[in-house]
Amino acid sequence: MRHYTILRLLLAGFLLYFAWPYIPEASAPIEKLFWGAWLGFLLLVIGGNFATLLQISSPPVMEQSEEMKQRARNV
């Protein structure tokens, strides 16, 4: 189910698009910590979805059962 992976990447890009103007405005240390953690989690999400998209890792369990059903129908 590649379209789920693509939709998750698009959602991550959409969230980054709205967050980007506020990141340089962070002045307090807690704000910088928040945006650093947020960007770190965003990189994890993007990296994980790219790994699934490029078939480096297996898709989530929820999507695997659907793929098996489709393979069974095609055989």
WODAMO-V945298 format. One record per pair of residues at least 24 apart in sequence whose C-alpha atoms are under 10 Angstrom apart, sorted by the first residue. I is the first residue (numbers start at 0). J is the second residue. If there is no record, write none. Layout:
# WODAMO-V945298
i: <I;I>
j: <J;J>
This chain:
# WODAMO-V945298
i: <0;0;0;0;0;0;0;0;1;1;1;1;1;1;1;2;3;3;3;3;4;4;4;4;4;4;4;4;4;5;5;5;5;6;7;7;7;7;8;8;8;8;8;8;8;8;9;10;11;11;11;11;11;12;12;14;15>
j: <51;52;58;59;62;63;65;66;48;51;52;53;54;58;62;52;48;52;58;62;45;47;48;49;50;51;52;58;59;48;49;51;52;48;44;45;48;49;41;44;45;46;47;48;49;52;45;45;41;42;44;45;48;41;45;41;41>
